[in-house]
Amino acid sequence: MRKIAFQMLFAMESNQDIVVDELYCQVRDDDENETEEIPSYVRILVTGVNEKKAELDATIQKYLGQGWTLARLNKTDVIILRLAIFEIQNVDDIPSKVALNEALELTKEFSDEKSRRFVNGVLSNLISK
């Protein structure tokens, strides 16, 4: 579900006007069953990250090294961090370490080793505070 939420958030980054339900069908590549409902957890993640984007970005910025800004980061990494931080801060039934591990799995699939280490560092520092 996090993978689908990530893909939806990534697409929404360049098109804020897209209809979430239509985007879900596109991400699922689900031409046959266009009326399939978005799983509630995917909707919670996508809606929550979008609603709290400024707050999540401020949290990310706190853990960046001196001279680094969100604008310098890979968009993929920013979205993965937003998603994980949202889960850590707002979803009580997901342990922080699970959110961190799931974020690392997303970086393995959609980014590179350097990004994986970076995401791990930011989230580990957040969790240990």
N, C-alpha and C positions, 0 to 999 in steps of 0.2 A: 504494500500500500504506500510505503514511503517513496518507492521508486515512481509510482504513478503521480503522487503529490509533487515530487521533485520535477518531473517532466511537465506537469501542468504549470507549476510556478515558473519554470524556465520559459515556457511559451508565453505566459502572461507578462513576463518582464518586457517583452517587445510589443505586446498588444494588450493593453489594459482593458480594452473594450470587448474582448472576446467573452462569449457566454460560457460560463463554467461547465454547464451540462454538455454543451456541444464539444467543448475542449476535451472533456473526459472521454467521449466517444472517439474522438480523433486519437487521443493518446492510447486508448485501448484498441484502436484500429478495429472498431466494432461496427461495421457497416450493416450487418444482419440484424443487430438488436439495438437500434438507436435509442430506444426508450429505457435502456437499463439505467437504474438509479446509481448515483455515485455512492459508494460505501460511506457510511457516516464518518468514519475516521479520516478518510481522504478529504471529505468536505471540511471537517474540523481543522485539519492541517492547512489546507489551501486558504480557507477563509481566515483562520487565525493568523497565519504568517502575513497575509495581505493587510489585515487590520492593524497588526502590530509592527509593520515593517520599520517604521522610524525608530521605535523602541529597540527592536532587534538589532538594527544597524548601529545604534548607539552602544549597545552591549558589545558588539563585534569590535567597534572602534576602540573601546577601552582596553582590549587585549591585543591590539596591534602594536608592533614595535614603533619606536620613534621615527617620524618621517613617513610612515605608511598611512595611507587613507583607503577607504573602501573603493574609491575610483581606480586605484592601482591594482586591486585584486581581480582575479579571474571571476567572471560572473557565475560560473559553475560553483566555485568555492563559496562565494557569498550566499548563494541560494541554499547550498547544503548547510552552511553555518546557521542561516536563519531558521531553517527547518529543525535542526537539532536543538538550537537554543529555545525555540518555541516549545518543543517537547519538554526540555529540561525545566523550563520555567512555568509551564502551563498545564501539563498533562500529568496528573498525580499518579496514575497507575502505570506509568512507564518509568522505570528506574533510570537515573541519569546515565549510568554506565551503558545501559541498553541503547539509549539515544545516541551516545557517543559511538558505540560499535556500529550501529546502523549508518551513521554518518560516514564512518570510515569505509563501510561497504559501498556506499554511493560514490565515494571518491575513487575507489578501486575501479568502478565501472565507468565513471564519467570524467575522471580527471587523471592525474598522474601521481607518482610516488612522492614527489616534492609537495604536492597539494595535500596528500594524505598526511604527511608529517605536520604540515602547517595546521590543518583542520584539527588533528589530534592535539597539538599544542594549545590552540585557542580553547578548545572544549575542555581539555584536562585542567587548564588554569581556571576556567569558569567553575567547573565542578569542585575543585579543591578550595575555593575561596570560602 
